Amino acid sequence: MKNDTTISFKVSKCIEQELSQYAHDHYMSKSDFIRNAIIEKLQDIEDSNFINKVIQKKGKTYTHEEVLRELEL
């Protein structure tokens, strides 16, 4: 038994046309494209939250330029 849920939303005709063309050109369904986009966005948010937590715990951070200068590179 599948645990899939249907979600519907509205987009402009222009966005729908671009989505249809992209999906067609890449041999995928519009649903697959949207599902993958949502998953990627949620993963990006999760990664960003993790990075922010690490930064808050670590204290001082250094820019790339500061590291190069400190290492005399």
N, C-alpha and C positions, 0 to 999 in steps of 0.2 A: 504494500500500500504506500502510495506517494504522500509525502508531507508538503507538497508544493501548494502555494497560495497564489491566487490571482490578484494582481494589483492593476488598476487602470488609472490613467492620467491623461490630460490633454496637452498637446503640443501644437504649435502653429503648423500650417500646411507646409511651409518652407522647411521646417525641421524634419517633418515626416518624410518629405521628398528626399532630403539629404540622407536621412537614416535608411530609407528604402534602397537608395542607390548604393550606399556604402555596403549594406548587408548583402545586396545582390552581387556586387563586385567581389566580395570576399567570401562568397558561398556560405553565408550564415543567415540565420533568421534574425529578424529585428529583436525578438525576445532574447535570443542568445547575446546579441550585442548589448542590450540594455542590462541584462543580468550581469554580464562581465564588467560593464562600466560601474555598476553599483558595487560589486565585490571589490574592484580595484580602489574605488573611492573610500570604502569602509576600511580597507587595509591601509591606505594612506593616512587616514585619520588615526587609526590605531598606532601606526608607526610614529606619527607626529606626537601623539600623547606619550608614548614610551620615551621618546627622545627628550621631551620636555621634563619628564619625571627624572630622568638620569641627569640632565643638566642642573636641575634644582638640587639634587643630592650632592653633586660633585663640587659645587662652589665655583671656584675660579675656572674660567675657560680661556682659551687662547685662540687667536686668529691664525690662519695659515701663515701670514706674514710674520707674526710674532714667533712662531715656532721656527721658521727658517732663520730669522735673525738670531734667536737664542742658540740654534745649532750651528750658526755661522755658515749657512749654506747659500 
